[in-house]
Amino acid sequence: MEVPKEKLLEVYRQLVTARRLDERLIAEYSKEPFGPYIHSGAYQEVAPVVASLLLGKKDFIKLHHRFGYCQHAKGVPLKEVVAGEMFRKVGPRKSLEFKDYAPEYGLLGKSGSLGEDVPIYTGAALAQQIKKTGGVTVCIFGDGSSSRGPIHEAMLVAGVWKLPIVYIIINNRYAVSTPVSQQTANTRLSDRALGYGMPGYEVDGNDVLAFYEVCDRAIKMAREGKGPSLISANTYRIYGHSFGDSQTYRPKGEAEEWRKLDPIPRYQKLLIDRGVLTEELAGRIEAEVLAELEEAVKYGRSLPVPPVEDLARTAFD
């Protein structure tokens, strides 16, 4: 498919922003922890970034718990994304984390129990259908979550009612420490789509253009009233489940092999070969992103940490 040059560069900038922000958050967390956990999404950014950029303001998206920083691709100001990831209180909001609930950007919150929020976004797709808004919902979750009951029930309903929703599984090979081969007898997760009466797509989650084409097709189909789709984006979780994970469950050398498939230099080379990007422009984008991140981190650090009382209050706001 033909993708405009401007869109190709926009995807590149957002991928670089996502990776550098991931790295910066880990560095800041190492110096001074700002929450109970931090989950890296490095090397898995393609699906959330591309999906976000293919959506409009009236569309909803559920981002996997590793990809809160990809909200910037959906239009959230970078400094507010960083503040949310650092568990800071942003402006007059009552919510503890900006990233969890910002409906003006199509973010409807998330559940601390994996998979429980997928029915919420499926309900949002139902509302879009009933109100005839022309909107689409994209729901992103991992291979571990995909084995939970609420997700199966949500996709079953979406298939029957032909809801305008696209489900994306980030198959990064591990649910905490359990390999996908020990979660399910059929590791081709897109095959599950058949049981829900929707098309299923298996795609290289580290190939930007391959994922772009499949995701664009699924979103257009949903927007045209032709129902939901299931995409399995095959990638790899380079780092542990969370900060401090010993990763003793990984086979020796596995992560090193997957590092060679890093989607960003792979995409950069493709753009340079096509004449869309130059080394000079890539360097300029990198410098601009790092400068923006520096200001965003300063902003995040300047904001107050919400009081402990907010943990109870915001749970019911």
C-alpha positions as CSV (number, residue, x, y, z in Angstrom):
1,M,0.0,0.0,0.0
2,E,1.1,3.6,-0.6
3,V,1.6,5.6,2.6
4,P,2.2,9.3,2.3
5,K,5.7,10.5,3.1
6,E,4.5,12.8,5.9
7,K,2.8,9.8,7.6
8,L,5.9,7.6,7.3
9,L,7.9,10.3,9.0
10,E,5.3,10.9,11.6
11,V,5.4,7.2,12.5
12,Y,9.2,7.3,12.7
13,R,9.2,10.3,15.0
14,Q,6.7,8.7,17.3
15,L,8.6,5.4,17.4
16,V,11.8,7.3,18.4
17,T,9.8,9.3,21.0
18,A,8.4,6.1,22.5
19,R,11.8,4.4,22.7
20,R,13.6,7.3,24.1
21,L,10.9,8.0,26.6
22,D,10.9,4.3,27.7
23,E,14.7,4.5,28.2
24,R,14.4,7.8,30.1
25,L,11.7,6.6,32.4
26,I,13.8,3.5,33.3
27,A,16.8,5.8,34.0
28,E,14.7,8.2,36.2
29,Y,13.1,5.2,38.0
30,S,16.6,3.8,38.7
31,K,17.6,7.1,40.4
32,E,14.4,7.7,42.3
33,P,11.5,5.3,42.0
34,F,8.2,7.2,41.3
35,G,5.8,4.3,41.7
36,P,5.3,0.7,42.7
37,Y,6.4,-0.6,39.3
38,I,7.6,0.2,35.8
39,H,7.1,-2.0,32.7
40,S,9.2,-1.5,29.6
41,G,7.6,-1.7,26.2
42,A,10.9,-1.3,24.3
43,Y,11.1,-3.2,21.0
44,Q,7.3,-3.6,21.0
45,E,6.3,0.0,20.1
46,V,5.1,-0.6,16.5
47,A,1.6,-1.7,17.2
48,P,0.5,0.9,19.8
49,V,2.2,3.8,17.9
50,V,0.8,2.9,14.4
51,A,-2.7,2.1,15.7
52,S,-2.8,5.4,17.6
53,L,-1.7,7.4,14.5
54,L,-4.4,5.7,12.4
55,L,-7.2,6.9,14.7
56,G,-8.9,10.2,15.0
57,K,-10.2,12.3,18.0
58,K,-13.6,10.5,18.1
59,D,-11.9,7.1,18.3
60,F,-11.1,5.2,21.4
61,I,-7.9,3.2,22.2
62,K,-6.9,0.9,25.1
63,L,-3.2,0.8,25.4
64,H,-1.4,-2.2,26.9
65,H,0.0,-1.4,30.4
66,R,3.5,-1.2,28.8
67,F,2.6,1.5,26.3
68,G,1.1,4.4,28.3
69,Y,3.8,6.6,26.8
70,C,2.4,5.9,23.3
71,Q,-0.6,8.2,24.3
72,H,1.5,11.0,22.7
73,A,0.8,9.4,19.3
74,K,-3.0,9.8,20.1
75,G,-2.5,13.5,20.8
76,V,-1.8,13.7,24.5
77,P,0.8,16.4,25.2
78,L,4.2,14.8,25.9
79,K,4.7,16.6,29.2
80,E,1.4,15.2,30.5
81,V,2.3,11.7,29.3
82,V,5.5,11.8,31.2
83,A,3.8,13.3,34.3
84,G,1.3,10.5,34.2
85,E,4.0,7.8,33.8
86,M,5.8,9.3,36.8
87,F,2.6,9.1,38.9
88,R,2.3,12.9,39.2
89,K,-0.9,14.8,39.7
90,V,-1.6,16.7,36.5
91,G,-3.5,20.0,36.8
92,P,-7.0,20.0,38.3
93,R,-7.7,16.4,37.6
94,K,-8.9,14.2,40.4
95,S,-7.4,11.0,38.9
96,L,-4.2,9.7,40.3
97,E,-2.7,9.0,36.9
98,F,-3.4,11.1,33.8
99,K,-2.7,8.0,31.7
100,D,-5.6,6.0,33.0
101,Y,-8.5,8.2,32.1
102,A,-8.6,11.0,29.6
103,P,-11.8,10.6,27.5
104,E,-11.1,13.7,25.5
105,Y,-8.2,11.8,23.9
106,G,-10.1,8.5,23.6
107,L,-8.7,6.9,26.8
108,L,-11.3,5.3,29.0
109,G,-9.1,3.9,31.8
110,K,-7.7,0.5,32.4
111,S,-8.0,-2.3,35.0
112,G,-5.4,-3.4,37.4
113,S,-6.6,-7.0,36.7
114,L,-5.6,-7.9,33.2
115,G,-8.3,-8.3,30.6
116,E,-11.1,-6.8,32.8
117,D,-11.0,-3.5,30.8
118,V,-11.5,-5.1,27.4
119,P,-15.3,-5.4,28.0
120,I,-15.4,-1.7,28.8
121,Y,-13.8,-0.8,25.5
122,T,-16.1,-3.3,23.7
123,G,-19.0,-1.4,25.4
124,A,-17.5,1.8,24.0
125,A,-17.6,0.3,20.5
126,L,-21.2,-0.7,21.1
127,A,-22.0,3.0,22.0
128,Q,-20.3,4.1,18.8
129,Q,-22.4,1.8,16.8
130,I,-25.7,2.8,18.5
131,K,-25.0,6.5,18.3
132,K,-23.7,6.1,14.7
133,T,-20.6,8.3,15.5
134,G,-18.5,6.7,12.8
135,G,-15.9,6.1,15.5
136,V,-13.7,3.0,15.9
137,T,-12.3,1.4,19.1
138,V,-8.9,-0.3,19.2
139,C,-8.2,-2.6,22.1
140,I,-4.5,-3.6,22.8
141,F,-3.5,-6.4,25.2
142,G,-0.9,-9.0,25.6
143,D,-0.7,-12.7,24.9
144,G,-1.1,-13.5,28.6
145,S,-4.3,-11.4,28.9
146,S,-5.6,-13.0,25.7
147,S,-6.1,-16.2,27.7
148,R,-8.4,-14.7,30.2
149,G,-12.2,-15.1,30.2
150,P,-13.4,-11.5,29.9
151,I,-11.5,-11.1,26.6
152,H,-13.1,-14.2,25.1
153,E,-16.5,-13.0,26.2
154,A,-16.0,-9.5,24.8
155,M,-14.8,-10.8,21.4
156,L,-17.7,-13.2,21.2
157,V,-20.2,-10.4,21.6
158,A,-18.3,-8.1,19.2
159,G,-18.4,-10.7,16.5
160,V,-22.1,-11.4,17.0
161,W,-23.0,-7.7,17.0
162,K,-20.4,-6.7,14.3
163,L,-19.0,-3.9,16.6
164,P,-16.6,-1.3,15.2
165,I,-13.6,-2.6,17.2
166,V,-10.1,-3.9,16.4
167,Y,-8.5,-6.3,19.0
168,I,-4.7,-6.3,18.9
169,I,-2.7,-9.0,20.8
170,I,0.9,-8.0,21.5
171,N,2.4,-11.5,21.4
172,N,5.7,-10.8,23.1
173,R,6.2,-14.5,24.0
174,Y,5.9,-14.2,27.8
175,A,3.1,-13.6,30.3
176,V,5.3,-12.5,33.2
177,S,7.5,-15.6,33.1
178,T,5.2,-18.1,31.3
179,P,6.1,-18.7,27.7
180,V,3.2,-18.5,25.2
181,S,3.8,-22.2,24.4
182,Q,2.8,-23.1,27.9
183,Q,-0.3,-20.9,27.8
184,T,-2.0,-22.3,24.8
185,A,-1.7,-25.4,22.5
186,N,-2.1,-23.2,19.4
187,T,0.5,-20.4,19.5
188,R,-0.9,-18.8,16.3
189,L,-3.2,-16.6,18.3
190,S,-4.9,-15.0,15.3
191,D,-6.6,-18.4,14.7
192,R,-8.9,-17.6,17.6
193,A,-10.7,-15.1,15.4
194,L,-12.5,-17.9,13.5
195,G,-14.4,-18.8,16.7
196,Y,-15.7,-15.3,17.0
197,G,-16.7,-14.9,13.4
198,M,-14.2,-12.2,12.6
199,P,-11.1,-12.0,10.4
200,G,-7.8,-12.8,12.0
201,Y,-4.4,-11.5,11.0
202,E,-0.9,-12.8,12.0
203,V,1.7,-10.1,11.4
204,D,5.4,-9.4,12.2
205,G,5.0,-6.9,15.0
206,N,8.4,-5.5,14.4
207,D,7.7,-4.7,10.7
208,V,6.2,-1.2,10.6
209,L,4.8,-1.3,7.1
210,A,3.4,-4.8,7.4
211,F,1.6,-3.9,10.6
212,Y,0.5,-0.6,9.2
213,E,-1.2,-2.3,6.2
214,V,-3.0,-4.9,8.3
215,C,-4.1,-2.4,11.0
216,D,-5.3,0.2,8.5
217,R,-7.4,-2.5,6.7
218,A,-9.0,-3.6,10.0
219,I,-9.8,0.0,11.1
220,K,-11.3,0.9,7.8
221,M,-13.4,-2.3,7.8
222,A,-14.7,-1.4,11.3
223,R,-15.4,2.1,10.3
224,E,-17.4,0.9,7.3
225,G,-19.7,-1.1,9.6
226,K,-18.2,-4.5,8.5
227,G,-17.4,-5.6,12.1
228,P,-14.4,-6.4,14.2
229,S,-11.0,-8.0,13.6
230,L,-8.3,-9.7,15.6
231,I,-4.6,-8.9,14.9
232,S,-1.8,-10.9,16.5
233,A,1.4,-8.8,16.4
234,N,4.4,-11.1,16.9
235,T,7.2,-9.4,18.8
236,Y,9.4,-9.9,21.8
237,R,9.7,-8.5,25.3
238,I,13.4,-7.6,25.5
239,Y,13.4,-6.6,29.1
240,G,11.8,-8.4,32.1
241,H,8.2,-8.3,33.1
242,S,9.0,-5.3,35.3
243,F,11.9,-3.5,36.8
244,G,14.1,-5.9,38.7
245,D,13.0,-9.1,37.0
246,S,15.9,-11.6,37.1
247,Q,14.7,-13.2,33.8
248,T,16.1,-16.6,34.7
249,Y,13.3,-18.2,32.8
250,R,14.6,-17.1,29.4
251,P,16.7,-19.5,27.3
252,K,20.3,-18.3,27.0
253,G,20.9,-16.0,24.0
254,E,17.2,-15.6,23.1
255,A,16.9,-11.9,23.9
256,E,20.2,-11.2,22.0
257,E,18.7,-12.8,18.8
258,W,15.6,-10.7,19.1
259,R,17.6,-7.5,19.6
260,K,18.8,-7.9,16.0
261,L,15.1,-7.4,14.9
262,D,14.8,-4.0,16.6
263,P,12.0,-2.3,14.6
264,I,13.4,1.3,14.8
265,P,16.7,0.8,12.9
266,R,15.0,-1.6,10.6
267,Y,12.4,1.1,9.7
268,Q,15.0,3.8,9.6
269,K,16.9,1.9,7.0
270,L,13.8,1.3,4.9
271,L,13.0,5.0,4.9
272,I,16.5,5.9,4.0
273,D,16.5,3.4,1.1
274,R,13.3,4.9,-0.1
275,G,14.6,8.4,0.0
276,V,12.1,9.5,2.6
277,L,14.6,9.9,5.4
278,T,18.3,11.0,5.5
279,E,20.9,10.5,8.2
280,E,20.9,14.3,8.8
281,L,17.1,14.4,9.3
282,A,17.2,11.3,11.5
283,G,19.8,13.0,13.7
284,R,17.7,16.2,13.8
285,I,14.6,14.2,14.9
286,E,16.6,12.4,17.6
287,A,17.9,15.7,19.0
288,E,14.5,17.3,19.0
289,V,12.9,14.3,20.7
290,L,15.6,14.3,23.4
291,A,15.1,18.0,24.0
292,E,11.4,17.7,24.3
293,L,11.8,14.8,26.7
294,E,14.2,16.8,28.9
295,E,11.6,19.5,29.3
296,A,8.8,16.9,29.9
297,V,10.8,15.2,32.6
298,K,11.5,18.5,34.4
299,Y,7.8,19.2,34.3
300,G,7.0,15.8,35.7
301,R,9.5,16.2,38.5
302,S,8.1,19.6,39.4
303,L,4.6,18.3,40.0
304,P,3.5,17.0,43.4
305,V,3.1,13.4,44.2
306,P,-0.6,12.7,45.0
307,P,-1.3,12.0,48.7
308,V,-1.9,8.5,49.8
309,E,-5.6,9.4,50.4
310,D,-6.0,9.7,46.7
311,L,-5.5,6.0,46.3
312,A,-8.9,5.4,48.0
313,R,-10.7,8.4,46.7
314,T,-9.9,8.1,43.0
315,A,-10.8,4.4,42.9
316,F,-14.4,5.5,43.1
317,D,-14.4,8.9,41.3
